[in-house]
Amino acid sequence: MAAGMVILCFAVSGDGVYCCFVLFLPLLPVAPLQEGSYYQARIATVKFEGSERTNNSTHTVHTHICMLSRVAAVKATRIHNRRRVTGSTGRRREGRESEPQRPNMSRPVFASALLLLVVMMCCGSGDAHAVEINLRDAQLPNEVAILVPEKTLVDPKGGKGQITTRESFAAPSLVRAGGVMTVLAEGWIRYTGSHKTSSELGSADIVAGYISAAETWPSIVAEVTSTEWRAHTVLGDGNGDDLVGVLRNPTSVGMDNKAFLLVGNCTIKYDATKKIWQEVGWDIRMLVGEATQSISSGRGEWIEWAAPISLMSLIPEKLKSALKEFVGGRGSGIVTYDGTIVFPLTARNQNGYPVSLLIYSKDKGNSWVVPKGISPVDCFDSRIIEWDYGTLLMVTDCLDGRKVFESNDMGESWTEAVGVLSWLSTDAPPDPYGRRYLLGSVITAIIEGNNLILYTQKGSYPPGERGLPNAFYLWATDGNRTFHTGRLSVDVRENAATANTLLYSGDALHLAEARGAGTISTIYFSRLTEELEIIKSLVRTWERMDALFSMSHTPTDGLVGFLSNAAIGQKWMDEYLCVNATVTNGVKVQDGFKFPGHGSGATWPVNSRKDNGPYTFANKRFTLVATVFINELKTGGSSNPLLGAVLDEPVSQVLIGLSYNTGGKWETVFKGKTTTQSSTWETGRRYQVVLMLSENEGSVYVNGELVGSSETIPTSKERLFDVSRFQIGGDEGGRGGDVTVTNVFLYNRRLSEDELKTLRKGEGSMRGGVSRVLMLLLLGLCGIAVLY
């Protein structure tokens, strides 16, 4: 019998004692390792002359996007480090010994860690918070390098010609047609002609790797890593000594048995008189492929691609005269609820500024329409989703921050959707090279009957450390709450991720990601099985929580977080399992914490970048509600902070807050300035305190009565720093009185006075029930752990 331990665990929560489980927890071994290697290559890009913009260096990334695509796509990537390929055996193939190793945890060890967490949470271990912090980051997804520079053999189009390799692969796209999963990417080839260039010149074609969607993960790994594995050329331009073709930004979507692929095309020609290379033509092409071959019939092209058609003639003349250099938006298109196929497009106006727009087909690809609506200038790399029926949302990177635009007329007009998808919006300028807050893929999925948005975005690892975001995380949101399942990849020395794309199809979630160094990158493919199971469990928890609150008539529209009875040591758990608060010198009580005085309090980092807080709405609008008891008046200070919204470090100023003084009066805080109000407080009495922010308007309520307000609060664009966290029961300077804080609600909108009254009335009836929901979740997590 395997070594292990038997655990009988009970949990005490609120008014009841619950038996969690009796289990045998085996001590599981780690699988052996196996060595291997990858090749490395280097390729640079040509520098064009005569048309570089010099008045604003921030725009150079968008100039000559034909050739700079390779740089923009992989600028922040690093040389392939020791990269694991894991199947069911747990073996891995690694690269050079001098390169850093990617940390990970095997499935059995992950299962043991998850079971251990459940045990600690149920049994109330004070050390469990350390396990909880690392649980979502305990393992990285299993992956396989599917398109590897200088290694992956690529068959020519139609099988006629020489089998070759590529210097680099970039801009991944994923599509499923029938039972065939296809990984698409740009395949870069160095120019080896007779004409010298100031730097190395390269061309790019579109390359595909085919996978059977029905295959198990070990079978996929075995197929891709076999010596007979081949990628295939989907589209390539005829290159010559004086002519080079660059195909950019493959953007794909599947419908039934067909795959639709949008590609930008740039032609570069050598001018013998000027002795320079120049762009001489742009095009956008559409290819339609049909799945015709199964895995059992060999390793040929499983999708038959029809000849490409040019879409330039479909662009309205007014748009064509105003814009140039059309390319796809990268990643994926969408199929709307009514069957419309939609692709994002990016172009440049005549002054060189990028804009975003779209193209669509309502008849399954037989005809295409380019609507006249475009985004404001300097918005690029658009991702399109349909959130409500008939409503398209376009998420774009802009030079003044990431923005969301909305269209209800299929792209004929776009308006900025302020407050919509607020967790994706930011006033911080984007970083095209992946050094800060890089957004990867954005898709929608119906999981457990719920409409969700799944997206990938860079954050900090380990959480809490300052510095540039260095890890891609997978996030899930229902439009209110936002949760990350853990890391997808971590940038290490000389290896970083610059782009990825998600695909949810057939109740399976997949990822393709470009990682590498300089202008060299590899495409990795992952099946996100564990991450999907976590999302399913999470969604069920959200449903149970909302149902519980609805029974007590508590408003759930916009409710994103709730701190109450769930806690592990000094970690105050968000009962929606999204963002937890950290407690300092607090004592756990029913539904909350008692903060006994100086040096005690809680910090809720809902929008802290270093802690991967996702709720950027806190910069513009929120409602924070808490129930407080002032237990005893402490001497030694005239003012005692109670609740506050705090700007990010190093400012750490309270933007809006509530305090109480030794004279028995409430004090409001706006922009760091404290004002004593006429309203009074008493020890031992229960108060509902509320902080509200709506752009430049702030309000503070106590028991439904307005205590203070301000209409001159600097807006998020006027401030240099974000609202990063909420302070509860004390401040970061150690000030605080003897108070008890329970049942803290966070909303992403402003509540009405009637809703505040409803919230006060319903609070008592929900006590204890929420903790039972959390207990059910823990049992569900136990089940997930056993499966793995």
QUIVEN-V887014 format. One record per residue. N is the residue number from 0. D_CENTER is the distance of its C-alpha to the mean C-alpha in Angstrom with 2 decimals. Layout:
<<N:D_CENTER> <N:D_CENTER>>
This chain:
<<0:42.95> <1:39.70> <2:39.51> <3:37.52> <4:37.92> <5:38.54> <6:36.86> <7:38.05> <8:35.73> <9:36.32> <10:34.27> <11:35.77> <12:33.74> <13:35.34> <14:38.49> <15:38.26> <16:38.20> <17:36.05> <18:36.54> <19:33.23> <20:34.45> <21:36.80> <22:35.22> <23:36.07> <24:33.46> <25:34.26> <26:33.91> <27:32.09> <28:32.65> <29:30.28> <30:30.89> <31:32.72> <32:31.30> <33:32.31> <34:32.30> <35:31.64> <36:30.62> <37:28.79> <38:30.26> <39:29.18> <40:29.90> <41:29.70> <42:29.74> <43:29.78> <44:29.90> <45:32.80> <46:33.31> <47:34.75> <48:37.56> <49:38.79> <50:35.77> <51:33.37> <52:32.41> <53:33.58> <54:33.39> <55:29.71> <56:28.09> <57:24.54> <58:25.09> <59:26.24> <60:22.97> <61:23.63> <62:27.32> <63:28.53> <64:25.21> <65:27.31> <66:27.74> <67:25.01> <68:22.42> <69:22.90> <70:22.49> <71:19.48> <72:17.76> <73:18.70> <74:19.96> <75:17.78> <76:18.15> <77:20.84> <78:23.67> <79:22.94> <80:23.37> <81:24.77> <82:22.44> <83:23.00> <84:23.65> <85:23.89> <86:25.64> <87:27.42> <88:29.88> <89:27.44> <90:28.91> <91:27.11> <92:28.12> <93:27.71> <94:28.42> <95:30.63> <96:31.83> <97:31.20> <98:27.46> <99:25.10> <100:24.12> <101:20.65> <102:20.75> <103:20.26> <104:21.93> <105:23.79> <106:23.34> <107:26.63> <108:25.89> <109:22.50> <110:24.49> <111:27.05> <112:24.61> <113:23.15> <114:26.73> <115:27.73> <116:25.12> <117:26.43> <118:29.92> <119:29.25> <120:27.61> <121:30.44> <122:33.12> <123:31.92> <124:31.65> <125:31.03> <126:29.40> <127:26.73> <128:24.18> <129:23.79> <130:23.06> <131:20.56> <132:18.65> <133:18.43> <134:18.18> <135:14.48> <136:14.67> <137:18.00> <138:17.30> <139:15.29> <140:15.29> <141:18.55> <142:18.53> <143:21.21> <144:21.78> <145:22.68> <146:23.51> <147:25.11> <148:26.97> <149:30.73> <150:30.57> <151:29.26> <152:32.22> <153:31.66> <154:34.28> <155:35.50> <156:35.25> <157:37.78> <158:38.66> <159:41.14> <160:41.05> <161:40.01> <162:37.16> <163:35.16> <164:32.10> <165:29.54> <166:28.96> <167:25.17> <168:22.45> <169:19.53> <170:17.19> <171:16.45> <172:16.56> <173:16.98> <174:19.54> <175:21.76> <176:25.33> <177:27.56> <178:27.22> <179:26.04> <180:22.55> <181:22.38> <182:20.31> <183:21.09> <184:20.95> <185:23.08> <186:25.92> <187:27.54> <188:31.29> <189:33.39> <190:36.29> <191:39.57> <192:42.06> <193:45.01> <194:43.65> <195:42.49> <196:39.39> <197:38.44> <198:35.48> <199:34.49> <200:33.81> <201:31.64> <202:31.17> <203:28.35> <204:28.58> <205:26.16> <206:26.11> <207:25.19> <208:25.01> <209:26.00> <210:25.18> <211:26.72> <212:24.17> <213:26.74> <214:27.18> <215:26.32> <216:24.03> <217:27.13> <218:28.72> <219:25.83> <220:25.91> <221:29.69> <222:29.69> <223:27.32> <224:29.02> <225:32.51> <226:34.83> <227:35.21> <228:31.54> <229:31.34> <230:28.80> <231:30.22> <232:30.57> <233:29.47> <234:30.53> <235:32.27> <236:34.52> <237:37.96> <238:37.98> <239:41.29> <240:42.93> <241:42.56> <242:39.49> <243:35.86> <244:33.21> <245:29.48> <246:27.18> <247:23.66> <248:20.20> <249:20.79> <250:19.03> <251:19.88> <252:20.10> <253:22.45> <254:25.04> <255:27.44> <256:29.12> <257:28.06> <258:25.35> <259:25.00> <260:24.08> <261:23.94> <262:24.80> <263:25.83> <264:29.11> <265:30.83> <266:34.34> <267:35.69> <268:39.46> <269:41.76> <270:44.27> <271:47.39> <272:49.09> <273:46.40> <274:45.27> <275:41.56> <276:38.74> <277:37.66> <278:35.26> <279:37.54> <280:35.46> <281:32.14> <282:31.30> <283:28.58> <284:29.34> <285:28.50> <286:29.13> <287:29.52> <288:29.67> <289:31.07> <290:30.66> <291:34.22> <292:34.35> <293:33.47> <294:32.79> <295:36.36> <296:37.90> <297:36.82> <298:34.30> <299:34.86> <300:32.66> <301:31.28> <302:30.36> <303:33.16> <304:32.03> <305:34.32> <306:35.34> <307:32.89> <308:33.79> <309:33.37> <310:31.73> <311:33.01> <312:36.01> <313:33.93> <314:32.54> <315:34.73> <316:37.19> <317:36.11> <318:32.54> <319:33.90> <320:36.16> <321:33.46> <322:30.65> <323:30.55> <324:28.50> <325:26.42> <326:23.62> <327:20.83> <328:17.31> <329:16.09> <330:14.18> <331:15.32> <332:17.58> <333:18.06> <334:21.09> <335:21.72> <336:23.57> <337:26.87> <338:26.31> <339:25.61> <340:23.84> <341:21.67> <342:20.41> <343:18.86> <344:21.20> <345:21.39> <346:24.83> <347:26.76> <348:29.53> <349:32.92> <350:32.16> <351:29.28> <352:26.44> <353:23.44> <354:22.80> <355:20.73> <356:22.36> <357:22.50> <358:24.98> <359:25.72> <360:28.31> <361:29.79> <362:32.16> <363:30.09> <364:30.11> <365:33.82> <366:33.37> <367:30.67> <368:30.34> <369:28.84> <370:28.81> <371:29.90> <372:27.03> <373:24.94> <374:22.43> <375:23.84> <376:24.47> <377:22.10> <378:19.05> <379:17.75> <380:15.14> <381:14.74> <382:12.62> <383:14.78> <384:14.43> <385:17.25> <386:16.56> <387:20.18> <388:23.03> <389:24.02> <390:21.44> <391:19.17> <392:16.21> <393:15.38> <394:12.36> <395:13.89> <396:13.95> <397:17.30> <398:19.51> <399:19.65> <400:15.97> <401:13.14> <402:14.79> <403:14.79> <404:18.09> <405:19.85> <406:22.69> <407:25.08> <408:27.42> <409:25.52> <410:24.72> <411:28.20> <412:26.87> <413:23.64> <414:23.27> <415:20.60> <416:19.04> <417:19.20> <418:17.60> <419:15.77> <420:12.00> <421:12.73> <422:9.46> <423:8.30> <424:11.78> <425:13.16> <426:16.69> <427:15.96> <428:16.76> <429:14.21> <430:15.11> <431:15.75> <432:16.55> <433:13.30> <434:14.80> <435:12.70> <436:9.24> <437:8.67> <438:6.31> <439:6.75> <440:7.21> <441:7.50> <442:10.15> <443:12.33> <444:14.17> <445:17.20> <446:17.09> <447:20.11> <448:21.30> <449:18.40> <450:16.35> <451:12.63> <452:9.55> <453:7.01> <454:3.88> <455:2.74> <456:3.33> <457:6.76> <458:8.54> <459:12.12> <460:14.00> <461:16.27> <462:15.02> <463:17.69> <464:18.68> <465:18.81> <466:18.13> <467:15.66> <468:12.12> <469:12.87> <470:10.34> <471:7.20> <472:5.60> <473:5.01> <474:4.65> <475:7.74> <476:9.77> <477:13.33> <478:13.53> <479:14.74> <480:13.20> <481:9.66> <482:9.38> <483:7.69> <484:9.97> <485:10.26> <486:10.02> <487:9.99> <488:12.04> <489:13.70> <490:15.45> <491:19.12> <492:22.20> <493:22.64> <494:19.58> <495:16.06> <496:13.27> <497:13.09> <498:11.66> <499:10.43> <500:10.67> <501:10.45> <502:13.65> <503:14.74> <504:18.52> <505:21.46> <506:19.62> <507:17.84> <508:14.30> <509:14.25> <510:12.36> <511:14.07> <512:13.23> <513:15.53> <514:16.66> <515:19.94> <516:22.06> <517:23.40> <518:23.90> <519:23.82> <520:20.90> <521:20.74> <522:18.68> <523:17.60> <524:17.27> <525:15.98> <526:16.65> <527:14.20> <528:17.08> <529:16.66> <530:13.02> <531:14.27> <532:17.22> <533:15.37> <534:13.52> <535:17.02> <536:18.65> <537:16.30> <538:16.94> <539:20.61> <540:20.57> <541:19.19> <542:21.98> <543:24.58> <544:23.71> <545:23.95> <546:27.16> <547:28.62> <548:28.03> <549:29.42> <550:32.57> <551:33.12> <552:32.31> <553:29.45> <554:27.19> <555:23.79> <556:22.61> <557:19.88> <558:20.24> <559:17.02> <560:18.65> <561:22.07> <562:23.88> <563:27.15> <564:28.95> <565:26.32> <566:26.46> <567:26.59> <568:28.87> <569:27.68> <570:24.16> <571:24.06> <572:21.71> <573:19.69> <574:21.25> <575:18.14> <576:16.59> <577:13.64> <578:14.90> <579:18.30> <580:21.07> <581:23.27> <582:27.01> <583:29.77> <584:33.30> <585:32.75> <586:34.76> <587:33.24> <588:35.04> <589:34.71> <590:31.48> <591:30.59> <592:31.91> <593:35.11> <594:34.88> <595:38.44> <596:38.54> <597:38.12> <598:35.06> <599:33.29> <600:30.26> <601:26.58> <602:23.43> <603:20.37> <604:17.50> <605:15.37> <606:14.17> <607:15.04> <608:12.90> <609:14.83> <610:14.17> <611:10.38> <612:11.55> <613:9.17> <614:12.24> <615:13.14> <616:15.74> <617:17.93> <618:18.92> <619:20.58> <620:21.53> <621:21.68> <622:24.34> <623:24.85> <624:27.67> <625:29.48> <626:32.86> <627:34.91> <628:38.35> <629:40.18> <630:42.15> <631:44.42> <632:45.05> <633:44.62> <634:46.93> <635:46.24> <636:43.83> <637:44.28> <638:40.64> <639:38.11> <640:34.43> <641:33.03> <642:29.68> <643:27.70> <644:24.57> <645:24.32> <646:23.16> <647:21.27> <648:23.39> <649:25.92> <650:27.10> <651:26.37> <652:28.40> <653:28.49> <654:27.59> <655:28.88> <656:30.53> <657:33.51> <658:36.19> <659:39.68> <660:42.82> <661:45.93> <662:47.92> <663:46.28> <664:44.25> <665:40.59> <666:38.92> <667:36.06> <668:33.89> <669:32.51> <670:31.30> <671:32.74> <672:36.15> <673:37.72> <674:40.18> <675:42.53> <676:42.82> <677:45.84> <678:44.11> <679:45.07> <680:43.72> <681:45.49> <682:44.87> <683:44.10> <684:43.00> <685:39.73> <686:37.62> <687:34.54> <688:32.90> <689:30.33> <690:28.41> <691:27.22> <692:25.65> <693:25.51> <694:25.12> <695:28.42> <696:29.98> <697:29.93> <698:31.89> <699:32.99> <700:34.64> <701:36.70> <702:37.88> <703:37.15> <704:39.20> <705:37.85> <706:38.60> <707:37.31> <708:35.24> <709:34.42> <710:33.67> <711:33.31> <712:30.04> <713:28.27> <714:25.33> <715:21.88> <716:22.95> <717:26.24> <718:24.98> <719:23.99> <720:21.84> <721:19.23> <722:20.00> <723:18.14> <724:19.93> <725:22.77> <726:25.96> <727:27.93> <728:31.60> <729:32.10> <730:30.73> <731:29.57> <732:33.11> <733:34.48> <734:36.20> <735:36.35> <736:38.89> <737:39.54> <738:37.20> <739:35.49> <740:32.14> <741:31.04> <742:28.67> <743:26.09> <744:24.11> <745:21.23> <746:20.83> <747:18.72> <748:21.99> <749:25.63> <750:27.81> <751:31.34> <752:34.38> <753:35.15> <754:31.74> <755:32.38> <756:35.75> <757:34.32> <758:31.88> <759:34.87> <760:36.94> <761:34.38> <762:33.33> <763:36.28> <764:35.94> <765:32.44> <766:33.37> <767:33.19> <768:31.51> <769:27.97> <770:28.72> <771:30.07> <772:26.78> <773:25.04> <774:27.84> <775:27.24> <776:23.61> <777:24.84> <778:27.28> <779:24.59> <780:22.61> <781:25.98> <782:26.34> <783:23.05> <784:24.21> <785:27.58> <786:26.18> <787:24.74>>
